[in-house]
Amino acid sequence: MTKLENTKLFRGGVTAPKWGEILNVSKCSIFQGTIKFDFEIDSKGGGKTQLKLVIEEDDVLAILNEFIDTNSECVKFVPKFVKLVNKK
């Protein structure tokens, strides 16, 4: 799994109206175009609650497309993406 150094998870709700950071590092894995994020947070009862976010390939492409459309700075990533693709 890849360790993400700049990814944060926030929690909020009726009893906690302000968003509070509960995790500042997450892990993700990619398999056949699907990205999976696994988180573990403290639960109200004192145990741990596990969370998993699964983003399928079509949504990964939609997110990348949106990122490119809304981020003029993303051009700096193109050489790295090309290098990664050429390694495959």
Helices and strands as residue ranges (DSSP letters): E 2-4, E 9-11, E 20-23, E 26-31, E 34-42, E 48-55, H 57-70, G 72-77, H 78-87
